[in-house]
């Protein structure tokens, strides 16, 4: 059994990791805020989350080169 190397906690690394994940961490805030704010019902919150994720991946992270790469299902 191999053990992972133990590293001391570094606050600057933790803050950098949180900053890097800010868009992903905002997703639950966005969905719950839309529900509590009366903008969407619980059923409508799922498509809002999917739309938010698509927009973040396409325009912020630029992981989707074009919209045709979004629906990669069987045809």
CHARMM internal coordinates of N, CA and C (Angstrom, degrees):
IC EDIT
DIST 1 N 1 CA 1.4495
DIST 1 CA 1 C 1.5256
ANGL 1 N 1 CA 1 C 108.37
DIST 1 C 2 N 1.3227
ANGL 1 CA 1 C 2 N 116.63
DIHE 1 N 1 CA 1 C 2 N 122.16
DIST 2 N 2 CA 1.4560
ANGL 1 C 2 N 2 CA 119.96
DIHE 1 CA 1 C 2 N 2 CA 179.16
DIST 2 CA 2 C 1.5224
ANGL 2 N 2 CA 2 C 109.81
DIHE 1 C 2 N 2 CA 2 C -93.99
DIST 2 C 3 N 1.2809
ANGL 2 CA 2 C 3 N 114.83
DIHE 2 N 2 CA 2 C 3 N 144.28
DIST 3 N 3 CA 1.4586
ANGL 2 C 3 N 3 CA 120.59
DIHE 2 CA 2 C 3 N 3 CA -179.35
DIST 3 CA 3 C 1.5217
ANGL 3 N 3 CA 3 C 109.51
DIHE 2 C 3 N 3 CA 3 C -107.64
DIST 3 C 4 N 1.3183
ANGL 3 CA 3 C 4 N 115.41
DIHE 3 N 3 CA 3 C 4 N 144.32
DIST 4 N 4 CA 1.4600
ANGL 3 C 4 N 4 CA 120.29
DIHE 3 CA 3 C 4 N 4 CA 177.67
DIST 4 CA 4 C 1.5251
ANGL 4 N 4 CA 4 C 109.12
DIHE 3 C 4 N 4 CA 4 C -74.72
DIST 4 C 5 N 1.2922
ANGL 4 CA 4 C 5 N 114.76
DIHE 4 N 4 CA 4 C 5 N 149.48
DIST 5 N 5 CA 1.4528
ANGL 4 C 5 N 5 CA 120.03
DIHE 4 CA 4 C 5 N 5 CA 179.46
DIST 5 CA 5 C 1.5307
ANGL 5 N 5 CA 5 C 109.42
DIHE 4 C 5 N 5 CA 5 C -69.22
DIST 5 C 6 N 1.3213
ANGL 5 CA 5 C 6 N 115.76
DIHE 5 N 5 CA 5 C 6 N 133.47
DIST 6 N 6 CA 1.4652
ANGL 5 C 6 N 6 CA 120.25
DIHE 5 CA 5 C 6 N 6 CA 178.23
DIST 6 CA 6 C 1.5178
ANGL 6 N 6 CA 6 C 108.81
DIHE 5 C 6 N 6 CA 6 C -85.64
DIST 6 C 7 N 1.3402
ANGL 6 CA 6 C 7 N 114.23
DIHE 6 N 6 CA 6 C 7 N 133.07
DIST 7 N 7 CA 1.4504
ANGL 6 C 7 N 7 CA 119.58
DIHE 6 CA 6 C 7 N 7 CA 178.50
DIST 7 CA 7 C 1.5148
ANGL 7 N 7 CA 7 C 108.19
DIHE 6 C 7 N 7 CA 7 C -123.66
DIST 7 C 8 N 1.3084
ANGL 7 CA 7 C 8 N 118.44
DIHE 7 N 7 CA 7 C 8 N 144.16
DIST 8 N 8 CA 1.4613
ANGL 7 C 8 N 8 CA 119.93
DIHE 7 CA 7 C 8 N 8 CA 178.69
DIST 8 CA 8 C 1.5306
ANGL 8 N 8 CA 8 C 110.58
DIHE 7 C 8 N 8 CA 8 C -69.91
DIST 8 C 9 N 1.3215
ANGL 8 CA 8 C 9 N 115.43
DIHE 8 N 8 CA 8 C 9 N 152.19
DIST 9 N 9 CA 1.4627
ANGL 8 C 9 N 9 CA 121.00
DIHE 8 CA 8 C 9 N 9 CA 178.42
DIST 9 CA 9 C 1.5227
ANGL 9 N 9 CA 9 C 109.57
DIHE 8 C 9 N 9 CA 9 C -70.18
DIST 9 C 10 N 1.3156
ANGL 9 CA 9 C 10 N 115.15
DIHE 9 N 9 CA 9 C 10 N 131.51
DIST 10 N 10 CA 1.4656
ANGL 9 C 10 N 10 CA 120.61
DIHE 9 CA 9 C 10 N 10 CA 177.46
DIST 10 CA 10 C 1.5195
ANGL 10 N 10 CA 10 C 107.84
DIHE 9 C 10 N 10 CA 10 C -124.66
DIST 10 C 11 N 1.3022
ANGL 10 CA 10 C 11 N 116.03
DIHE 10 N 10 CA 10 C 11 N 119.22
DIST 11 N 11 CA 1.4601
ANGL 10 C 11 N 11 CA 121.53
DIHE 10 CA 10 C 11 N 11 CA -176.39
DIST 11 CA 11 C 1.5235
ANGL 11 N 11 CA 11 C 111.30
DIHE 10 C 11 N 11 CA 11 C -60.71
DIST 11 C 12 N 1.3132
ANGL 11 CA 11 C 12 N 118.61
DIHE 11 N 11 CA 11 C 12 N -39.84
DIST 12 N 12 CA 1.4662
ANGL 11 C 12 N 12 CA 120.12
DIHE 11 CA 11 C 12 N 12 CA -178.19
DIST 12 CA 12 C 1.5329
ANGL 12 N 12 CA 12 C 111.80
DIHE 11 C 12 N 12 CA 12 C -65.27
DIST 12 C 13 N 1.3320
ANGL 12 CA 12 C 13 N 117.89
DIHE 12 N 12 CA 12 C 13 N -33.19
DIST 13 N 13 CA 1.4659
ANGL 12 C 13 N 13 CA 120.72
DIHE 12 CA 12 C 13 N 13 CA 175.96
DIST 13 CA 13 C 1.5255
ANGL 13 N 13 CA 13 C 110.84
DIHE 12 C 13 N 13 CA 13 C -69.89
DIST 13 C 14 N 1.3322
ANGL 13 CA 13 C 14 N 116.68
DIHE 13 N 13 CA 13 C 14 N -38.55
DIST 14 N 14 CA 1.4608
ANGL 13 C 14 N 14 CA 120.37
DIHE 13 CA 13 C 14 N 14 CA 178.68
DIST 14 CA 14 C 1.5231
ANGL 14 N 14 CA 14 C 110.85
DIHE 13 C 14 N 14 CA 14 C -65.60
DIST 14 C 15 N 1.3226
ANGL 14 CA 14 C 15 N 116.69
DIHE 14 N 14 CA 14 C 15 N -43.14
DIST 15 N 15 CA 1.4595
ANGL 14 C 15 N 15 CA 120.67
DIHE 14 CA 14 C 15 N 15 CA 178.86
DIST 15 CA 15 C 1.5269
ANGL 15 N 15 CA 15 C 110.48
DIHE 14 C 15 N 15 CA 15 C -65.27
DIST 15 C 16 N 1.3173
ANGL 15 CA 15 C 16 N 117.52
DIHE 15 N 15 CA 15 C 16 N -39.81
DIST 16 N 16 CA 1.4688
ANGL 15 C 16 N 16 CA 121.03
DIHE 15 CA 15 C 16 N 16 CA 178.08
DIST 16 CA 16 C 1.5346
ANGL 16 N 16 CA 16 C 110.75
DIHE 15 C 16 N 16 CA 16 C -63.97
DIST 16 C 17 N 1.3211
ANGL 16 CA 16 C 17 N 117.27
DIHE 16 N 16 CA 16 C 17 N -39.84
DIST 17 N 17 CA 1.4645
ANGL 16 C 17 N 17 CA 120.78
DIHE 16 CA 16 C 17 N 17 CA 178.48
DIST 17 CA 17 C 1.5219
ANGL 17 N 17 CA 17 C 111.16
DIHE 16 C 17 N 17 CA 17 C -66.63
DIST 17 C 18 N 1.3310
ANGL 17 CA 17 C 18 N 117.10
DIHE 17 N 17 CA 17 C 18 N -41.18
DIST 18 N 18 CA 1.4674
ANGL 17 C 18 N 18 CA 120.45
DIHE 17 CA 17 C 18 N 18 CA 177.13
DIST 18 CA 18 C 1.5245
ANGL 18 N 18 CA 18 C 110.95
DIHE 17 C 18 N 18 CA 18 C -64.36
DIST 18 C 19 N 1.3193
ANGL 18 CA 18 C 19 N 117.47
DIHE 18 N 18 CA 18 C 19 N -41.00
DIST 19 N 19 CA 1.4597
ANGL 18 C 19 N 19 CA 120.66
DIHE 18 CA 18 C 19 N 19 CA 179.02
DIST 19 CA 19 C 1.5289
ANGL 19 N 19 CA 19 C 110.72
DIHE 18 C 19 N 19 CA 19 C -64.50
DIST 19 C 20 N 1.3206
ANGL 19 CA 19 C 20 N 116.58
DIHE 19 N 19 CA 19 C 20 N -38.42
DIST 20 N 20 CA 1.4602
ANGL 19 C 20 N 20 CA 120.94
DIHE 19 CA 19 C 20 N 20 CA 179.57
DIST 20 CA 20 C 1.5289
ANGL 20 N 20 CA 20 C 111.32
DIHE 19 C 20 N 20 CA 20 C -66.46
DIST 20 C 21 N 1.3202
ANGL 20 CA 20 C 21 N 117.49
DIHE 20 N 20 CA 20 C 21 N -30.69
DIST 21 N 21 CA 1.4632
ANGL 20 C 21 N 21 CA 122.22
DIHE 20 CA 20 C 21 N 21 CA -177.31
DIST 21 CA 21 C 1.5248
ANGL 21 N 21 CA 21 C 112.92
DIHE 20 C 21 N 21 CA 21 C -99.30
DIST 21 C 22 N 1.3097
ANGL 21 CA 21 C 22 N 118.53
DIHE 21 N 21 CA 21 C 22 N 16.59
DIST 22 N 22 CA 1.4725
ANGL 21 C 22 N 22 CA 121.02
DIHE 21 CA 21 C 22 N 22 CA -173.29
DIST 22 CA 22 C 1.5236
ANGL 22 N 22 CA 22 C 112.92
DIHE 21 C 22 N 22 CA 22 C -60.04
DIST 22 C 23 N 1.3149
ANGL 22 CA 22 C 23 N 118.71
DIHE 22 N 22 CA 22 C 23 N -37.54
DIST 23 N 23 CA 1.4660
ANGL 22 C 23 N 23 CA 120.44
DIHE 22 CA 22 C 23 N 23 CA -178.29
DIST 23 CA 23 C 1.5278
ANGL 23 N 23 CA 23 C 111.00
DIHE 22 C 23 N 23 CA 23 C -70.98
DIST 23 C 24 N 1.3189
ANGL 23 CA 23 C 24 N 116.87
DIHE 23 N 23 CA 23 C 24 N -37.18
DIST 24 N 24 CA 1.4599
ANGL 23 C 24 N 24 CA 119.83
DIHE 23 CA 23 C 24 N 24 CA 177.88
DIST 24 CA 24 C 1.5266
ANGL 24 N 24 CA 24 C 111.04
DIHE 23 C 24 N 24 CA 24 C -71.61
DIST 24 C 25 N 1.3224
ANGL 24 CA 24 C 25 N 116.96
DIHE 24 N 24 CA 24 C 25 N -36.42
DIST 25 N 25 CA 1.4629
ANGL 24 C 25 N 25 CA 120.21
DIHE 24 CA 24 C 25 N 25 CA 179.48
DIST 25 CA 25 C 1.5256
ANGL 25 N 25 CA 25 C 112.29
DIHE 24 C 25 N 25 CA 25 C -71.17
DIST 25 C 26 N 1.3306
ANGL 25 CA 25 C 26 N 117.90
DIHE 25 N 25 CA 25 C 26 N -22.33
DIST 26 N 26 CA 1.4570
ANGL 25 C 26 N 26 CA 121.16
DIHE 25 CA 25 C 26 N 26 CA -179.52
DIST 26 CA 26 C 1.5249
ANGL 26 N 26 CA 26 C 112.09
DIHE 25 C 26 N 26 CA 26 C -80.02
DIST 26 C 27 N 1.3333
ANGL 26 CA 26 C 27 N 118.90
DIHE 26 N 26 CA 26 C 27 N -17.60
DIST 27 N 27 CA 1.4637
ANGL 26 C 27 N 27 CA 122.07
DIHE 26 CA 26 C 27 N 27 CA -177.42
DIST 27 CA 27 C 1.5266
ANGL 27 N 27 CA 27 C 113.58
DIHE 26 C 27 N 27 CA 27 C -55.69
DIST 27 C 28 N 1.3490
ANGL 27 CA 27 C 28 N 120.40
DIHE 27 N 27 CA 27 C 28 N -50.90
DIST 28 N 28 CA 1.4663
ANGL 27 C 28 N 28 CA 118.07
DIHE 27 CA 27 C 28 N 28 CA 178.81
DIST 28 CA 28 C 1.5301
ANGL 28 N 28 CA 28 C 112.60
DIHE 27 C 28 N 28 CA 28 C -64.82
DIST 28 C 29 N 1.3190
ANGL 28 CA 28 C 29 N 117.05
DIHE 28 N 28 CA 28 C 29 N -33.31
DIST 29 N 29 CA 1.4695
ANGL 28 C 29 N 29 CA 120.13
DIHE 28 CA 28 C 29 N 29 CA 177.25
DIST 29 CA 29 C 1.5247
ANGL 29 N 29 CA 29 C 109.79
DIHE 28 C 29 N 29 CA 29 C -63.85
DIST 29 C 30 N 1.3245
ANGL 29 CA 29 C 30 N 116.78
DIHE 29 N 29 CA 29 C 30 N -42.11
DIST 30 N 30 CA 1.4616
ANGL 29 C 30 N 30 CA 122.27
DIHE 29 CA 29 C 30 N 30 CA 178.88
DIST 30 CA 30 C 1.5292
ANGL 30 N 30 CA 30 C 111.15
DIHE 29 C 30 N 30 CA 30 C -62.55
DIST 30 C 31 N 1.3243
ANGL 30 CA 30 C 31 N 117.08
DIHE 30 N 30 CA 30 C 31 N -47.64
DIST 31 N 31 CA 1.4625
ANGL 30 C 31 N 31 CA 121.18
DIHE 30 CA 30 C 31 N 31 CA -176.54
DIST 31 CA 31 C 1.5236
ANGL 31 N 31 CA 31 C 111.12
DIHE 30 C 31 N 31 CA 31 C -68.10
DIST 31 C 32 N 1.3200
ANGL 31 CA 31 C 32 N 117.23
DIHE 31 N 31 CA 31 C 32 N -48.22
DIST 32 N 32 CA 1.4719
ANGL 31 C 32 N 32 CA 120.27
DIHE 31 CA 31 C 32 N 32 CA -179.86
DIST 32 CA 32 C 1.5222
ANGL 32 N 32 CA 32 C 109.97
DIHE 31 C 32 N 32 CA 32 C -66.62
DIST 32 C 33 N 1.3333
ANGL 32 CA 32 C 33 N 117.40
DIHE 32 N 32 CA 32 C 33 N -37.83
DIST 33 N 33 CA 1.4585
ANGL 32 C 33 N 33 CA 120.38
DIHE 32 CA 32 C 33 N 33 CA 178.13
DIST 33 CA 33 C 1.5153
ANGL 33 N 33 CA 33 C 112.10
DIHE 32 C 33 N 33 CA 33 C -63.86
DIST 33 C 34 N 1.3207
ANGL 33 CA 33 C 34 N 117.62
DIHE 33 N 33 CA 33 C 34 N -38.85
DIST 34 N 34 CA 1.4645
ANGL 33 C 34 N 34 CA 120.97
DIHE 33 CA 33 C 34 N 34 CA 177.06
DIST 34 CA 34 C 1.5234
ANGL 34 N 34 CA 34 C 110.70
DIHE 33 C 34 N 34 CA 34 C -65.11
DIST 34 C 35 N 1.3194
ANGL 34 CA 34 C 35 N 116.97
DIHE 34 N 34 CA 34 C 35 N -37.82
DIST 35 N 35 CA 1.4643
ANGL 34 C 35 N 35 CA 120.13
DIHE 34 CA 34 C 35 N 35 CA 179.19
DIST 35 CA 35 C 1.5223
ANGL 35 N 35 CA 35 C 111.38
DIHE 34 C 35 N 35 CA 35 C -71.29
DIST 35 C 36 N 1.3083
ANGL 35 CA 35 C 36 N 117.07
DIHE 35 N 35 CA 35 C 36 N -49.81
DIST 36 N 36 CA 1.4636
ANGL 35 C 36 N 36 CA 120.66
DIHE 35 CA 35 C 36 N 36 CA -177.89
DIST 36 CA 36 C 1.5323
ANGL 36 N 36 CA 36 C 110.97
DIHE 35 C 36 N 36 CA 36 C -67.43
DIST 36 C 37 N 1.3274
ANGL 36 CA 36 C 37 N 116.91
DIHE 36 N 36 CA 36 C 37 N -35.32
DIST 37 N 37 CA 1.4543
ANGL 36 C 37 N 37 CA 120.61
DIHE 36 CA 36 C 37 N 37 CA 179.20
DIST 37 CA 37 C 1.5216
ANGL 37 N 37 CA 37 C 113.67
DIHE 36 C 37 N 37 CA 37 C -73.53
DIST 37 C 38 N 1.3127
ANGL 37 CA 37 C 38 N 117.69
DIHE 37 N 37 CA 37 C 38 N -6.07
DIST 38 N 38 CA 1.4507
ANGL 37 C 38 N 38 CA 121.27
DIHE 37 CA 37 C 38 N 38 CA 178.43
DIST 38 CA 38 C 1.5165
ANGL 38 N 38 CA 38 C 114.04
DIHE 37 C 38 N 38 CA 38 C 81.67
DIST 38 C 39 N 1.3247
ANGL 38 CA 38 C 39 N 117.40
DIHE 38 N 38 CA 38 C 39 N 10.97
DIST 39 N 39 CA 1.4628
ANGL 38 C 39 N 39 CA 121.19
DIHE 38 CA 38 C 39 N 39 CA 179.51
DIST 39 CA 39 C 1.5251
ANGL 39 N 39 CA 39 C 110.49
DIHE 38 C 39 N 39 CA 39 C -76.53
DIST 39 C 40 N 1.3336
ANGL 39 CA 39 C 40 N 116.85
DIHE 39 N 39 CA 39 C 40 N -34.04
DIST 40 N 40 CA 1.4626
ANGL 39 C 40 N 40 CA 120.99
DIHE 39 CA 39 C 40 N 40 CA -176.27
DIST 40 CA 40 C 1.5252
ANGL 40 N 40 CA 40 C 109.75
DIHE 39 C 40 N 40 CA 40 C -141.95
DIST 40 C 41 N 1.3227
ANGL 40 CA 40 C 41 N 114.91
DIHE 40 N 40 CA 40 C 41 N 152.91
DIST 41 N 41 CA 1.4585
ANGL 40 C 41 N 41 CA 120.21
DIHE 40 CA 40 C 41 N 41 CA 172.30
DIST 41 CA 41 C 1.5235
ANGL 41 N 41 CA 41 C 108.05
DIHE 40 C 41 N 41 CA 41 C -84.32
DIST 41 C 42 N 1.3300
ANGL 41 CA 41 C 42 N 115.91
DIHE 41 N 41 CA 41 C 42 N 177.21
DIST 42 N 42 CA 1.4631
ANGL 41 C 42 N 42 CA 118.85
DIHE 41 CA 41 C 42 N 42 CA 177.72
DIST 42 CA 42 C 1.5185
ANGL 42 N 42 CA 42 C 111.52
DIHE 41 C 42 N 42 CA 42 C -62.28
DIST 42 C 43 N 1.3255
ANGL 42 CA 42 C 43 N 116.95
DIHE 42 N 42 CA 42 C 43 N -38.10
DIST 43 N 43 CA 1.4576
ANGL 42 C 43 N 43 CA 120.63
DIHE 42 CA 42 C 43 N 43 CA -179.68
DIST 43 CA 43 C 1.5224
ANGL 43 N 43 CA 43 C 110.68
DIHE 42 C 43 N 43 CA 43 C -68.63
DIST 43 C 44 N 1.3253
ANGL 43 CA 43 C 44 N 117.55
DIHE 43 N 43 CA 43 C 44 N -36.30
DIST 44 N 44 CA 1.4662
ANGL 43 C 44 N 44 CA 120.94
DIHE 43 CA 43 C 44 N 44 CA -179.80
DIST 44 CA 44 C 1.5277
ANGL 44 N 44 CA 44 C 112.51
DIHE 43 C 44 N 44 CA 44 C -77.43
DIST 44 C 45 N 1.3170
ANGL 44 CA 44 C 45 N 117.36
DIHE 44 N 44 CA 44 C 45 N -14.47
DIST 45 N 45 CA 1.4647
ANGL 44 C 45 N 45 CA 120.67
DIHE 44 CA 44 C 45 N 45 CA -178.86
DIST 45 CA 45 C 1.5275
ANGL 45 N 45 CA 45 C 112.25
DIHE 44 C 45 N 45 CA 45 C -69.93
DIST 45 C 46 N 1.3248
ANGL 45 CA 45 C 46 N 118.19
DIHE 45 N 45 CA 45 C 46 N -30.52
DIST 46 N 46 CA 1.4680
ANGL 45 C 46 N 46 CA 120.64
DIHE 45 CA 45 C 46 N 46 CA 179.49
DIST 46 CA 46 C 1.5228
ANGL 46 N 46 CA 46 C 111.70
DIHE 45 C 46 N 46 CA 46 C -64.99
DIST 46 C 47 N 1.3443
ANGL 46 CA 46 C 47 N 119.73
DIHE 46 N 46 CA 46 C 47 N -48.50
DIST 47 N 47 CA 1.4710
ANGL 46 C 47 N 47 CA 118.03
DIHE 46 CA 46 C 47 N 47 CA 175.91
DIST 47 CA 47 C 1.5278
ANGL 47 N 47 CA 47 C 112.88
DIHE 46 C 47 N 47 CA 47 C -64.44
DIST 47 C 48 N 1.3279
ANGL 47 CA 47 C 48 N 117.65
DIHE 47 N 47 CA 47 C 48 N -32.03
DIST 48 N 48 CA 1.4656
ANGL 47 C 48 N 48 CA 120.04
DIHE 47 CA 47 C 48 N 48 CA 175.78
DIST 48 CA 48 C 1.5264
ANGL 48 N 48 CA 48 C 110.56
DIHE 47 C 48 N 48 CA 48 C -62.73
DIST 48 C 49 N 1.3273
ANGL 48 CA 48 C 49 N 116.27
DIHE 48 N 48 CA 48 C 49 N -42.12
DIST 49 N 49 CA 1.4673
ANGL 48 C 49 N 49 CA 120.29
DIHE 48 CA 48 C 49 N 49 CA 178.25
DIST 49 CA 49 C 1.5187
ANGL 49 N 49 CA 49 C 110.67
DIHE 48 C 49 N 49 CA 49 C -64.30
DIST 49 C 50 N 1.3251
ANGL 49 CA 49 C 50 N 117.30
DIHE 49 N 49 CA 49 C 50 N -41.17
DIST 50 N 50 CA 1.4665
ANGL 49 C 50 N 50 CA 120.70
DIHE 49 CA 49 C 50 N 50 CA 178.63
DIST 50 CA 50 C 1.5261
ANGL 50 N 50 CA 50 C 110.75
DIHE 49 C 50 N 50 CA 50 C -65.05
DIST 50 C 51 N 1.3262
ANGL 50 CA 50 C 51 N 117.30
DIHE 50 N 50 CA 50 C 51 N -42.02
DIST 51 N 51 CA 1.4622
ANGL 50 C 51 N 51 CA 120.90
DIHE 50 CA 50 C 51 N 51 CA 178.31
DIST 51 CA 51 C 1.5234
ANGL 51 N 51 CA 51 C 111.17
DIHE 50 C 51 N 51 CA 51 C -64.70
DIST 51 C 52 N 1.3243
ANGL 51 CA 51 C 52 N 116.97
DIHE 51 N 51 CA 51 C 52 N -43.82
DIST 52 N 52 CA 1.4651
ANGL 51 C 52 N 52 CA 121.21
DIHE 51 CA 51 C 52 N 52 CA 177.58
DIST 52 CA 52 C 1.5307
ANGL 52 N 52 CA 52 C 110.12
DIHE 51 C 52 N 52 CA 52 C -58.40
DIST 52 C 53 N 1.3284
ANGL 52 CA 52 C 53 N 116.55
DIHE 52 N 52 CA 52 C 53 N -45.21
DIST 53 N 53 CA 1.4594
ANGL 52 C 53 N 53 CA 121.03
DIHE 52 CA 52 C 53 N 53 CA -179.14
DIST 53 CA 53 C 1.5291
ANGL 53 N 53 CA 53 C 111.43
DIHE 52 C 53 N 53 CA 53 C -64.05
DIST 53 C 54 N 1.3249
ANGL 53 CA 53 C 54 N 116.31
DIHE 53 N 53 CA 53 C 54 N -42.48
DIST 54 N 54 CA 1.4639
ANGL 53 C 54 N 54 CA 119.79
DIHE 53 CA 53 C 54 N 54 CA 177.49
DIST 54 CA 54 C 1.5227
ANGL 54 N 54 CA 54 C 112.08
DIHE 53 C 54 N 54 CA 54 C -61.47
DIST 54 C 55 N 1.3235
ANGL 54 CA 54 C 55 N 116.72
DIHE 54 N 54 CA 54 C 55 N -44.84
DIST 55 N 55 CA 1.4627
ANGL 54 C 55 N 55 CA 120.75
DIHE 54 CA 54 C 55 N 55 CA -179.14
DIST 55 CA 55 C 1.5257
ANGL 55 N 55 CA 55 C 110.80
DIHE 54 C 55 N 55 CA 55 C -65.09
DIST 55 C 56 N 1.3277
ANGL 55 CA 55 C 56 N 117.16
DIHE 55 N 55 CA 55 C 56 N -43.48
DIST 56 N 56 CA 1.4676
ANGL 55 C 56 N 56 CA 120.04
DIHE 55 CA 55 C 56 N 56 CA 179.55
DIST 56 CA 56 C 1.5231
ANGL 56 N 56 CA 56 C 110.71
DIHE 55 C 56 N 56 CA 56 C -64.05
DIST 56 C 57 N 1.3266
ANGL 56 CA 56 C 57 N 117.59
DIHE 56 N 56 CA 56 C 57 N -44.17
DIST 57 N 57 CA 1.4649
ANGL 56 C 57 N 57 CA 120.19
DIHE 56 CA 56 C 57 N 57 CA -179.07
DIST 57 CA 57 C 1.5294
ANGL 57 N 57 CA 57 C 111.69
DIHE 56 C 57 N 57 CA 57 C -67.84
DIST 57 C 58 N 1.3331
ANGL 57 CA 57 C 58 N 117.15
DIHE 57 N 57 CA 57 C 58 N -35.07
DIST 58 N 58 CA 1.4733
ANGL 57 C 58 N 58 CA 120.49
DIHE 57 CA 57 C 58 N 58 CA -177.00
DIST 58 CA 58 C 1.5245
ANGL 58 N 58 CA 58 C 112.58
DIHE 57 C 58 N 58 CA 58 C -79.50
DIST 58 C 59 N 1.3330
ANGL 58 CA 58 C 59 N 117.91
DIHE 58 N 58 CA 58 C 59 N -46.96
DIST 59 N 59 CA 1.4592
ANGL 58 C 59 N 59 CA 120.58
DIHE 58 CA 58 C 59 N 59 CA -170.42
DIST 59 CA 59 C 1.5252
ANGL 59 N 59 CA 59 C 114.93
DIHE 58 C 59 N 59 CA 59 C -101.72
DIST 59 C 60 N 1.3132
ANGL 59 CA 59 C 60 N 118.29
DIHE 59 N 59 CA 59 C 60 N -25.61
DIST 60 N 60 CA 1.4643
ANGL 59 C 60 N 60 CA 119.80
DIHE 59 CA 59 C 60 N 60 CA -177.74
DIST 60 CA 60 C 1.5278
ANGL 60 N 60 CA 60 C 110.61
DIHE 59 C 60 N 60 CA 60 C -98.74
DIST 60 C 61 N 1.3330
ANGL 60 CA 60 C 61 N 116.28
DIHE 60 N 60 CA 60 C 61 N -54.30
DIST 61 N 61 CA 1.4719
ANGL 60 C 61 N 61 CA 119.26
DIHE 60 CA 60 C 61 N 61 CA 179.31
DIST 61 CA 61 C 1.5259
ANGL 61 N 61 CA 61 C 112.07
DIHE 60 C 61 N 61 CA 61 C -82.63
DIST 61 C 62 N 1.3174
ANGL 61 CA 61 C 62 N 117.02
DIHE 61 N 61 CA 61 C 62 N -21.34
DIST 62 N 62 CA 1.4684
ANGL 61 C 62 N 62 CA 123.60
DIHE 61 CA 61 C 62 N 62 CA -178.09
DIST 62 CA 62 C 1.5298
ANGL 62 N 62 CA 62 C 111.78
DIHE 61 C 62 N 62 CA 62 C 55.04
DIST 62 C 63 N 1.3332
ANGL 62 CA 62 C 63 N 115.19
DIHE 62 N 62 CA 62 C 63 N 42.70
DIST 63 N 63 CA 1.4660
ANGL 62 C 63 N 63 CA 120.72
DIHE 62 CA 62 C 63 N 63 CA 177.77
DIST 63 CA 63 C 1.5309
ANGL 63 N 63 CA 63 C 112.26
DIHE 62 C 63 N 63 CA 63 C -85.91
DIST 63 C 64 N 1.3260
ANGL 63 CA 63 C 64 N 117.58
DIHE 63 N 63 CA 63 C 64 N -22.26
DIST 64 N 64 CA 1.4563
ANGL 63 C 64 N 64 CA 121.45
DIHE 63 CA 63 C 64 N 64 CA 177.66
DIST 64 CA 64 C 1.5227
ANGL 64 N 64 CA 64 C 107.96
DIHE 63 C 64 N 64 CA 64 C -104.14
DIST 64 C 65 N 1.3299
ANGL 64 CA 64 C 65 N 118.07
DIHE 64 N 64 CA 64 C 65 N 111.53
DIST 65 N 65 CA 1.4566
ANGL 64 C 65 N 65 CA 120.04
DIHE 64 CA 64 C 65 N 65 CA -176.17
DIST 65 CA 65 C 1.5221
ANGL 65 N 65 CA 65 C 113.80
DIHE 64 C 65 N 65 CA 65 C -63.87
DIST 65 C 66 N 1.3317
ANGL 65 CA 65 C 66 N 118.36
DIHE 65 N 65 CA 65 C 66 N -32.16
DIST 66 N 66 CA 1.4593
ANGL 65 C 66 N 66 CA 120.89
DIHE 65 CA 65 C 66 N 66 CA 177.17
DIST 66 CA 66 C 1.5227
ANGL 66 N 66 CA 66 C 108.58
DIHE 65 C 66 N 66 CA 66 C -153.95
DIST 66 C 67 N 1.3138
ANGL 66 CA 66 C 67 N 116.09
DIHE 66 N 66 CA 66 C 67 N 167.11
DIST 67 N 67 CA 1.4702
ANGL 66 C 67 N 67 CA 120.02
DIHE 66 CA 66 C 67 N 67 CA -177.79
DIST 67 CA 67 C 1.5168
ANGL 67 N 67 CA 67 C 111.83
DIHE 66 C 67 N 67 CA 67 C -65.53
DIST 67 C 68 N 1.3147
ANGL 67 CA 67 C 68 N 119.09
DIHE 67 N 67 CA 67 C 68 N -25.15
DIST 68 N 68 CA 1.4669
ANGL 67 C 68 N 68 CA 119.69
DIHE 67 CA 67 C 68 N 68 CA -179.43
DIST 68 CA 68 C 1.5269
ANGL 68 N 68 CA 68 C 111.55
DIHE 67 C 68 N 68 CA 68 C -68.18
DIST 68 C 69 N 1.3433
ANGL 68 CA 68 C 69 N 118.19
DIHE 68 N 68 CA 68 C 69 N -18.29
DIST 69 N 69 CA 1.4483
ANGL 68 C 69 N 69 CA 120.88
DIHE 68 CA 68 C 69 N 69 CA 178.23
DIST 69 CA 69 C 1.5263
ANGL 69 N 69 CA 69 C 112.84
DIHE 68 C 69 N 69 CA 69 C -83.09
DIST 69 C 70 N 1.3181
ANGL 69 CA 69 C 70 N 118.07
DIHE 69 N 69 CA 69 C 70 N -6.42
DIST 70 N 70 CA 1.4562
ANGL 69 C 70 N 70 CA 121.42
DIHE 69 CA 69 C 70 N 70 CA -178.80
DIST 70 CA 70 C 1.5134
ANGL 70 N 70 CA 70 C 113.20
DIHE 69 C 70 N 70 CA 70 C -66.78
DIST 70 C 71 N 1.3338
ANGL 70 CA 70 C 71 N 118.24
DIHE 70 N 70 CA 70 C 71 N -62.07
DIST 71 N 71 CA 1.4795
ANGL 70 C 71 N 71 CA 119.15
DIHE 70 CA 70 C 71 N 71 CA -179.06
DIST 71 CA 71 C 1.5235
ANGL 71 N 71 CA 71 C 111.12
DIHE 70 C 71 N 71 CA 71 C -85.03
DIST 71 C 72 N 1.3103
ANGL 71 CA 71 C 72 N 117.29
DIHE 71 N 71 CA 71 C 72 N 92.31
DIST 72 N 72 CA 1.4664
ANGL 71 C 72 N 72 CA 121.67
DIHE 71 CA 71 C 72 N 72 CA -179.26
DIST 72 CA 72 C 1.5151
ANGL 72 N 72 CA 72 C 111.12
DIHE 71 C 72 N 72 CA 72 C -101.83
DIST 72 C 73 N 1.2984
ANGL 72 CA 72 C 73 N 117.35
DIHE 72 N 72 CA 72 C 73 N 52.01
DIST 73 N 73 CA 1.4563
ANGL 72 C 73 N 73 CA 120.78
DIHE 72 CA 72 C 73 N 73 CA 179.69
DIST 73 CA 73 C 1.5084
ANGL 73 N 73 CA 73 C 111.15
DIHE 72 C 73 N 73 CA 73 C -95.98
DIST 73 C 74 N 1.3093
ANGL 73 CA 73 C 74 N 115.65
DIHE 73 N 73 CA 73 C 74 N -177.40
DIST 74 N 74 CA 1.4555
ANGL 73 C 74 N 74 CA 119.38
DIHE 73 CA 73 C 74 N 74 CA 176.58
DIST 74 CA 74 C 1.5310
ANGL 74 N 74 CA 74 C 108.46
DIHE 73 C 74 N 74 CA 74 C -77.91
DIST 74 C 75 N 1.2944
ANGL 74 CA 74 C 75 N 115.44
DIHE 74 N 74 CA 74 C 75 N 143.30
DIST 75 N 75 CA 1.4769
ANGL 74 C 75 N 75 CA 119.98
DIHE 74 CA 74 C 75 N 75 CA -175.98
DIST 75 CA 75 C 1.5028
ANGL 75 N 75 CA 75 C 109.89
DIHE 74 C 75 N 75 CA 75 C -108.95
END
COOR INIT
IC SEED 1 N 1 CA 1 C
IC BUILD
